[in-house]
Amino acid sequence: MQKIVPNLWFDGNAEEAVNFYASVFSDGKIISTEHYPNSADEGLADFQQNLAGKVLTMEFEIFGTRFVAINGGPEFTFTEAVSFTVPCKDQDEIDYFWDKLSSVPESEQCGWCKDKYGLSWQIVPENMDELMKKPDAFKTLMAQHKIVIAEYE
């Protein structure tokens, strides 16, 4: 059993986001879906009645890591303070994930991108440590948005 499960807070679009992530990652799968209660008798406060029956949480898995997505409301949003790294075997895989996940060009830098839900990702080659030992590697990295492995040669 996974000891730490990242929980992702969404503002009403958790189901859409989970379906998106499950489609982007080849092994992505939805584990479970929980809904808000249908009435105050089931624990739903009067001010939450507009949530009755809607998705509360979804548990999903990508690359063997379980996540929980919650429709918590507008109080919190994602920041670049937390990101998920996707180590890629080659440039084709980097290009694939970049094309699928990058949707905020002004947030792109050094292999970091932000998806349409505001979640930050690091799309990097598996051998990033090795590439960073090459001459001018840091300078190359700082000039890149999406990482292009050939530019380190």
Secondary structure, 3 states (H helix, E strand, C coil): CCCCCCEEEECCCHHHHHHHHHHHCCCCEEEEEEECCCCHHHCCCHHHHHHCCCEEEEEEEECCEEEEEEECCCCCCCCCCCEEEEEECCHHHHHHHHHHHCCCHHHCECCEEECCCCCEEEEEECCHHHHCCCCCHHHHHHHCCCCCHHHHC
